[in-house]
Amino acid sequence: MAHAPEPDLASGDPGDERPRWDNKAQYLLSCIGFAVGLGNIWRFPYLCQTYGGGAFLIPYVIALIFEGIPLFHVELAIGQRLRKGSIGVWTAVSPYLSGLGLGCVMLSSLVSLYYNTILAWVLWYFLNSFQHPLPWSSCPPDLNRTGFVEECQGSSAVSYFWYRQTLNITADINDSGSIQWRLLICLAACWAVVYMCVIRGVETTGKAIYFTASFPYLVLTIFLIRGLTLPGATKGLSYLFTPNMQILQNPRVWLDAATQIFFSLSLAFGGHIAFASYNSPRNILSLINEFDFPEQSISRDDYPAVLVHLTATQPRRVARLPLKACHLEDFLDKTASGPGLAFIVFTEAVLHMPGAPGWAVLFFGMLFTLGLSSMFGNMEAIITPLLDNGVLPRWVPKEALTGLVCLACFLCATCFTLQSGNYWLEIFDNFAAPLNLLIFAFLEVVGVVYVYGMKRFCDDIAWMTGRRPGPYWRLTWRVVSPLLLLTIFVAYVTLLARKPLSYRAWNPQYELFPSRQEKLYPGWVRAACVLLSLLPVLWVPMAALAQLLTRWKRTWRDRDVRPDTNTR
Amino acid sequence: MMVPLHSSVGVRARSCLHKNKNKQQQNTSSTKMTKLHNSMIPVLLLRNNIHVFTYIHRKENTRQKGAENAFKVRLSIRTALGDKAYAWDTNEEYLFKAMVAFSMRKVPNREATEISHVLLCNVTQRVSFWFVVTDPSKNHTLPAVEVQLAIRMNRNRINNAFSLNDQTLEFLKIPSTLAPPTDPSVPIWIIIFGVIFCIVIVAITLLILSGIRQRRRKNKEPSEVDDAEDKCENMITIENGIPCDPLDMKGGHINDAFMTEDERLTPL
């Protein structure tokens, strides 16, 4: 057999040549771009911080070794070997597993709906960063211009810009409100950009990926250098990376590490940091104003002594003052993740840097390219199976199919531009993705190893790369990964079932404003959550059932035919 | 009975009026006041003395009308000017009274306000003080609303007279008018959005057109290739009834019959 070990030359009718990457670099960058997305930027550091800094890396690396890498390898290898999209691959592995491919397509479309909406938000912030001063730096004045708008005064300029001027959010998920035209046109622009990059499949994404996969790393390096030169950098870093080993005893850590390997944007908003609202200079000013001391008569060093003296002599007046103690740990502990990090914390941080518009443009540009490269993967997961299975007739060009898919997704995603859209987006992120991904991953590993056959798979890999996979791979594929996935799935479901489904609403009328109000989901929303979590998975048993029925029908038909031939 | 200090706001105002009234008659209380804040007593002691002073006055004061028409002013000169800060003395107080009188004169019906109608008191080292505008002809203080209106309208002039701004020259209870938001006629984000969107649309159209062109070329090529092959077959040279094609060295086949002995065996 004089086959060169080159999958590109594998069989297939020459008239229908499968598009391919121009070179290995494109393929590598695409994989990196797809795997590294928004979740890596804003969820991983938050988990690191919440779960005791450096200690979190231990469960993370363990999960990576036993779950992440084996699964990744399986997916890449089986896709490369069978050279088909997800539906084709699983139908080839076993006809009963064809539902897995369909479920993956459905899941990818659900994910791309809300993922691109997040990119629309990022685009909105990016467009607003080209002005000085930045629009979120100050509150707008109210109607008679005597003070600032009340909602802004109560929270902060940055939160106001996010919740009111961007989302224009309602206080309850039942109250849908109207479509925000600003977000709508940003969403249209995002889908147009995605279409432009995905229009001819691998050809165009391969070119776009050079920029979208490398630009974020460039910007992150710049931010790293900038961050290290800020005062207090070493303190913050040491706080982040000092391991707190006690926390490893909490099973939640292991669960979060394992699910983080997968995919999580975690749009659950983190705490709201009250930046610099209260600090030493303000306390000093309050004291000076209340007691009419001469200006600048209390320095930072005198402040503790003076405070003690005044508390002793005139406690009631001191008690009335809004003095807040300032501990570094308080600020460092109130971390945020998800949009809370990008759109609230970071925008606040950028205001204090010189050349704020430049930093904001860089940051949001980086987020946009990160998300865009992940979107390529999502769209390819939808379009390739559709093309392979010939959903549309042959004469319809690929551009038209891609255009139709993008248009359909855009129309569906307009529901996220409603005023309550943000709450729905959280629902999609919390329920559509995680459970289904766990189930699909489990089925993939089991399907390849036990249905396709471990020996056959190892032969394929040897044929493709020239080397048989070693015992580590075989052990993890056969035993460790499926077991791990099963445990994680059970743990996740029990955790989910334990607490009632609730969300945090932004309600200016709430007495503890600006804290978000905890509300329970109404019944119909809960039904929608269940539907979202089950819909992609249901394809698997349904397809298996359909396959079974056709098999039975065929055997019955054969049985009817055979007696006739025998008697002849 | 000891008055709780937080209600000494009105007390101070009343004491201010009382002091100024007495000033016209006798100078005792005012000298006591100036003695107090001109002395080198440490700040904390000073505070206690004023507390005692107002307590005493409260016992002596009868109800004074117009106490609620006084306003507290707070200046942060060192914060605003740093090294170029000027000292607050009686001349600056005179300027302040002049500015307030000037503002009041701009209110209709109050054009006859004089500098002597503005009363300042309780000047502290912070620099903060209370002031009130009186109307001697009717022997009462001007209503707070009018004073507030006058100050608000002329806030800019007053600030400039002292080289301060709204934050460093504070009138408590008189909110300053905030600057209107400077919105350009077309928001910047729309401009940039338009640019990006146009570029994307142009790129998409170009890609679609080039795709159509490529497909048309591909459709033409197979038919051209077929024609060429047909022509080739007709063009095969025939010599002696044998087509020349098989005689060409296609595929590099080596005819063993023509191999020499030396080449068959590998050389040493």
Interface residues (C-beta under 8 A of the other chain):
Chain A: W124 L127 N128 F130 Q131 P140 P141 R145 T146 G147 F148 I185 C186 A189 A192 V193 Y195 M196 I199 R200 T204 I288 N289 F291 D292 F293 P294 E295 Q296 S297 H309 T313 Q314 R316 R317 R320 P397 K398 E399
Chain B: P4 L5 H6 V43 L44 R47 R74 S76 I77 R78 T79 T124 Q125 R126 V127 S128 P175 S176 T177 L178 A179 P180 P181 I188 W189 I192 F193 I196 F197 V200 I201 A203 I204 L207 I208 G211 I212 R215
